[in-house]
Amino acid sequence: MTVTVINAGLLTTVQDLGRPGHAHLGVPRSGALDQPAHRLANRLVGNPATAATLETTVLGCAVRVDRAVTVAVAGAPCSVRVDGRPAAWAAPVRLPAGALLEVGPATRGVRSYVAFAGGIAAAPVLGSRSTDLLSGLGPAPLTPGEALPLGEPVGPAAGADVVPAPAPPDPLLLPVLFGPRDDWFTARSLAVLTGSGYRVSPTSNRIGLRLDGPPLERARGGELPSEGMVLGAVQVPPDGRPVVFLADHPTTGGYPVIGVIPSSALPAVAQAAPGTPVRFTPIGRR
């Protein structure tokens, strides 16, 4: 069973729960940026959470199936059409053989997740089928005409009485644990980070959420030796504007990390569109 890409959209990738445990090899975790949405889409079609889905970005995608299969679309709300007819969002939908599935542009948020019963069966790399934009591991971003294999369904589709569809964060409130290098910044910079407003930059991607706003001043010069980076690290490059590292982030870096965002806050980051206001809330120190 295969899925043929008709329209790849702005950026559509294969994602699962990622490949943790390889940072010492220079390999990021990768995986779905909005993991709750990825898990929901899989549950709706009877897949385990580990099954690979398609992660769309802003503009959706269109694919054609060669055999009958159950699909579900979750994450950023969007239109869903089967052979031109409206279909349900966040619910299992049965596609007949040869059907065209169109996932429309996100009406709120950024990323939608398309699950097929059996999951995308691309060849795993280091135990994961995730596309990693930084290292190049996993399947390349989708292109028109590409055929993706599907696995065998493992469970019945599961409906849901209620599916949460949170509005995009506005503003996006990010709890931050200061450290380990907050001492590289002035006291004024810490106040600016938590007291001033930032906005999501259009240059954001799966590697990091880049922010436009007031630069942060250092209390000391020089450069750090490269050190390990974690998911959610708030790194401050030479221009002084913070970057929140996401799933495809580098595993080491030489710019100071002023704080870390807990992983529980990162799914909302995945749905923050360019221009979204951002505020940091201090919750302690690492």
C-alpha positions, 0 to 999 in steps of 0.5 A: 500500500502506498501514498503518492504525493500530489501537492507537498505544500510548504514543508511536509515531513515524515515524523514519529516520536523521534530518535532520543539517546543519540546526542552523544553522536551529534544526532538530535531527537527530532520527531513531531513538534506537536507531539500531543497532536501527533499522538491524537491523529495516530489514536484516531486511526488505531495506530500506536503513538510510535507510528509515523505521520505526516507533519504539514506546515501552514499550507497543508498537502494533498496525497492519493492512496492506491488502496482503501485506508483510514486516515485522520488529521489533527493538530492545527485545524484545517479543511479536509476534503476527499475527492473534492468533498468535505470530510471530518477534521480530527476524526477517522475518515475512510478513503476508498482506493484511488481517493485524493485526500486534500489537507487544507491550509491551517486556519489556526496554528501552523502544523497539522498531522496526517495519520494513516492506519498502519503508519508511514513505513519509511525505512527507519534510521537509528530507530526512527522514521523522522525527518531531521532537517539539521542532520539530514537523517530520515526521509527527505521533505516530501516532493510531488510524485513521491510514493510513500509506503504504508504499514499494515493496520494494527488496531481499529479506528477510535472515535472521540467524543470531544477533541480539544482544538486550542486556539493559537497562543496569543500571547505565547507564554513560555515558562523559563528556568534560568541557567546554566549561563544566565550569569553571562548576562546583565541583570537588566537583560534578565529583566528585559527577557521577562518584562519585554515583549517578543514576537515569533520571527518568520525565520523560525523553523523546526530547528528553533523558534527565532524571536524579534525584539529587544536584544539581550546584553552580555555581562561578559565577553569572549566565547564559550567552548562548545557545550551540550544543548538540550530541547527547549534551550534559550540560546542567545547568539551575537545579535542578542535575540533569543532562539528557543531550540526545538526538535531538530536543534544542534546537540552542541553550541558555543553561544550562552544559554540564558534559560530552558523552556520545559518540554511541556510548554513546547507543543504550543510553540509548534503552533505559534505563527510568525508575528505571535507575541511571546512573553517569558515567565520565570519559574526558577533556576536550573 
